[in-house]
Amino acid sequence: MARIYFIDVTNRDGVQTARLGLSKLEKTMINMYLNEMGVFQSEFGFPTTRHESFYLQANLELAEMGVLQPIRLGGWVRATVTDVERAFELVPGIRHLNLSISTSDQMIQGKFQGTKSREDIVSMMVDAVICAKAHGTETVGVNAEDASRTETDFLIEFGRAAIEHGAERFRYCDTLGYDNPFTIYSNARMLAEKLGMPIEIHCHNDLGMAVANSLAGARGAVDGGQDAYINTTINGIGERAGNADLVATALAITKAKGFAEGYRLETPVDLTRAWKISKFASYAFGVPIPINQPGVGANAFAHGSGIHADGVLKDPENYELYSFDEVGRGEPEIVDTGSQICSGQYGGISGFKRIMGQMAVKFKDEAQGERILELVRYANVASQRPLVEDELLFIAKYPGIVKKLLTLIPPD
């Protein structure tokens, strides 16, 4: 039977959110946490963007070292030969790409202002796929941006051209959150049956249905005989009203009535990591987790009603669909630095050695401690917030990788 996979796009779609962003170290920590959680792939960035290149290269090095394994690291580019060529110029080791182009008549007319036809759209995508394959790309996904407002006959034409030239997946993008569970189910099933290729489901939350649409779309793809790949972001952070939330989607797949019996994840997601990854993303983005967020919100396991409180004290399953422990609930891992000592950009070696010592990290000499501290200072400058324990441990363990993550070389 066909299976469901997660492709998290926090490091691509999430960081495109207006007024939000992550440092390169924070993006790397997101990849580390996604890997620990069992997510199949991270869309880890933009290989055509110069300031991303060292970060992308460093994460690919971590993959080669076996640190970021088994997660796949995929890049996002526009479906043009120019973008593909630039991606391999800046990040030669990249092996997984998603190529994106708008397909709806609204976008063709309103975005391209009539300068491109449907035939041009297909031709550009095909040329980009051929170019990516020529560079040795292992997997290529083609993204139909605004697929939910695209005529189905054209989606089929677009997808058939993609698969004929070597693409492995078709990404159905509900770019404006326009679909509902019924329409996306039928579209995903139709595409799976007509194209005979795996279908990615990429949903936005403009109408509050991103998680429901993601499940319905995945079900449609599987019922159509093909694997389904669901795109998520941590805490649902994404453009406008956001994307399908990783934790809520994982909970829905495993806990929703009857779903798990017929629609299985290829790789189990470790939900005990949910609290940790959600709290880190909240801290790094500077966006509080909504009080009613599934699994990780402050009220997810809070009971104010007398009837509910009585029932949950007798048996938690009376009013809780899943347990506190299942989602790894606990406190955020911000470094305990005491009342005065912090690991900031102006910190000194004495306070830093005390902090690291609390985490059982010892330096072989003063010079090593100074080198790690200097990297911590730079990382603090990049994020403009105190580093969490895992970030400090990562810096101490992989200083060469961190130096690359913190390197930015503007063009002449």
KADATA-V156438 format. One record per run of one state. SS is the DSSP state (~ for helix, > for strand, _ for the rest). FROM is the first residue (numbers start at 0). TO is the last residue. If there is no record, write none. Layout:
<<SS & FROM & TO> <SS & FROM & TO>>
This chain:
<<_ & 0 & 2> <> & 3 & 7> <_ & 8 & 12> <~ & 13 & 15> <_ & 16 & 22> <~ & 23 & 36> <_ & 37 & 39> <> & 40 & 44> <_ & 45 & 48> <~ & 49 & 63> <_ & 64 & 70> <> & 71 & 77> <_ & 78 & 79> <~ & 80 & 89> <_ & 90 & 94> <> & 95 & 101> <_ & 102 & 103> <~ & 104 & 109> <_ & 110 & 116> <~ & 117 & 133> <_ & 134 & 137> <> & 138 & 144> <_ & 145 & 145> <~ & 146 & 148> <_ & 149 & 150> <~ & 151 & 163> <_ & 164 & 167> <> & 168 & 173> <_ & 174 & 179> <~ & 180 & 194> <_ & 195 & 196> <> & 197 & 203> <_ & 204 & 208> <~ & 209 & 222> <_ & 223 & 226> <> & 227 & 232> <~ & 233 & 235> <_ & 236 & 241> <> & 242 & 242> <_ & 243 & 243> <> & 244 & 244> <~ & 245 & 254> <_ & 255 & 257> <~ & 258 & 261> <_ & 262 & 263> <> & 264 & 264> <_ & 265 & 269> <~ & 270 & 284> <_ & 285 & 304> <~ & 305 & 313> <_ & 314 & 314> <~ & 315 & 317> <_ & 318 & 323> <~ & 324 & 326> <_ & 327 & 332> <> & 333 & 333> <_ & 334 & 347> <~ & 348 & 357> <_ & 358 & 364> <~ & 365 & 382> <_ & 383 & 386> <> & 387 & 387> <~ & 388 & 396> <_ & 397 & 397> <~ & 398 & 404> <_ & 405 & 411>>
